[in-house]
Amino acid sequence: MENAYCKLIPALSSQFEGYIIVTNNTARKYIIPVEKSVIEIWEHLGFKAEVFGSIEKSHMGAKNPDAKGFKARHMEYIIRVWRNET
């Protein structure tokens, strides 16, 4: 992801503001914190980033659309990324 973002940065203006939608996932009873990784990457690249909003979703990718267990619950995050260079 970081390489993709690095290639995108030259096209962004000094007053850039954008939003990225990511979904955390679960694997082997652990939550994969995708939103934290995305925020860390953008901050490392010199931008500001924060969670703008979130919502819990169920049965994303589950074989059973009625599944409600741990593996069926996922948090979707809207991440705001910006820089204000003057």
N, C-alpha and C positions, 0 to 999 in steps of 0.2 A: 504494500500500500504506500509506503513512504516513497519508493521510487516513482510511482505514478503521480503522487502529489508534487514531488520535486519537478517533474516534467510540466506540470500544470502551472506552477508558480510564475514563470516568466510572462504568462499571458494575463495575469491578474493586475489590476490597477492598484495604485497606492491607497485608494479608498475602498478596497474590496470588502464585500460582506457576502457570505454565502451560507447555505445550509446543507448539511449532509444527514441523510436518514440511514441509520444502522440498526440492526437487531441483534441483541445478545442471543446466544444459543446455549444449549446444554449438551454436555457430553460426559458420559460415565458419572453421573450425579454431581457434576461440577458446572458452574456457570462460566461461560466464556465471555469476559467483559470487553466486548468489541468497542463500546463507546469510550472506555478509558484509554484504550490503545490509540484510537483516532484522535482524541484530545491531546494525548502526549505527543504524537507525531506532529500535529500542527503547531503546538507550542514549541517543540524542538526546532521547527522550521521558522520560528520568529513571528508567529501569528498568535492571536488570542483566540481561545476556544472555550465554549461552555455548553452544557446541556440546556437547550432552549425549551424542551418539552419531552414528555414520555407517556407511553401508554402500554398497558399489558395486553398482549395478544395471546390467544389460545390456538392450539392445533396447527401452527404453521409448520408444514412439512411432515406432520404426523400421518401415519397410515390411516388412522381412525379420526375423522373430523370431529367426533364427539369426545375425544380424549381430553382430560382435564388434569392429568397428573403433572409431576415435576417436569418431565420431558416435553410436555405439550405446552408449557407456559413460557413465553418469551417476552422480554421487554424491548419495545421499539423506542429509539431515541432520535430526537431531532437535535443535531449539534450545530450551533451557530459558530462560524469561523469568520474572523475579520482582522483587518489591520488598519490603523489610522496613522499613516505617515504623512507628515506635513511638509 
